[in-house]
């Protein structure tokens, strides 16, 4: 079977067809058998002087060649359009993929198409398409479902064309793919009283505007994504770089969601590991706090995860950049936590930490972190429950050591445990008591 390079057809652009010499390399076992049998019959006819046998042998040997010419002419001008019903779905949700195959050449034979998708999205969809006349279009819909968060490429599409006798089979591969982001599933959280609900800093601090004059306008540096209608040209000319007006808005609090994603602090493997539970908890917290009016940023063991700092929720109260980053957040082999992200924004805001197995060195850092922030909350995963369930060889209980949640409460944190079978909503409500 030959592999034929091809491009997805776009408006006004047709995918190139396979060459005849490549088509001749696509004979199936039946096709090769026909050629061998035909040539053998020709040789026997010549030796025996049987002209009828020579003619029959020639016909049998040339039949696969005629099939190659027919397939090469008819099955090589196809256009493909692929669209996704949603480019972002939660774990466990289904995404609909739409394929539209157009014949922009002569009539085709039967086509077998196979979509290339990652194993995490399920088995590869396969479809059989009857012959298509010039200009005909076939629409195909199928669904994928991911049980593991991540970013996946759907495609490319492979098309196999064959002749009616099964003598020849050619394969071509389109080049374009579509991206699907599978974000962690979030759980709704009940509102609780938060100590840091009205502390914060940043551009959203209320500022008095006595009049509409330029002297009363407060400006800041232009950032990527700012509306150009907010550019303050007088200040821009004075400073020499783009400056934008700060809008008068209510005070908005800031919250740092910290997730410890070091491999050594988690237990279990796959979708049911403690790191996956931590990611779900962090995603649920980010969505909930964003809906409560917080600006949220995500910090992991390697530091700040989003380049442009703080993020508000979108119209669905879902901080999309944070969820997309959590979708691909890996475990890291680092032993120590990176602490360079602790700055003045932590002092003026709230911190919510999702922690795993915490050692003495980590406890020293967490004690210092509490003194920097206005309010500190922690969800501590009881990783022993994951280790006991999976019977990991490195699982060792440490009797006599003060549990992390109790230690954090002694040092000023509001902390709650979250076990393998525990409820995130219950743990969150415990933090509000």
Buried (B, 14 or more C-beta within 10 A) or exposed (E): EBBBEBBBBEEEEBBBBBEEEBBBBBBBEEBEBBBEEBBEBBEEBEEEEBEEBBEBBBBBBEBBBBBBBBBBBBBBBBBBBBEBEEEBBBBEBEBEBBBBBBBBBBEBBBBBBBBBBBEBBBEEBEBEBEBBEEEBEBEBEBEBBBEBBBBBBBBBBBBBBBBEBEBBBBBBBBEBBBEBBBBBBBBEBEEBEBBBBEBBBBBBBEEEEEEEEEEEBBBBEBEEEBEEEBBBEEBBEEEEEBBBBBEEEEEBBBBBBBBBBBBBBBBBEEEEBBBBBBBBBBBBBBBBBBBBBBBBBBBBBBEBBBEEEBBEBEEEBBBBBBBBBBBEBEBBEBEEBBEEBBEEBBEBBBBBBBBBBBEEEBBEBBBEBBEBBBBBBBBBBBBBBBBBBBEBEEBEEEEEEEBBBEBBBEBBBBBBBBBBEBEBEEBBBBBBE
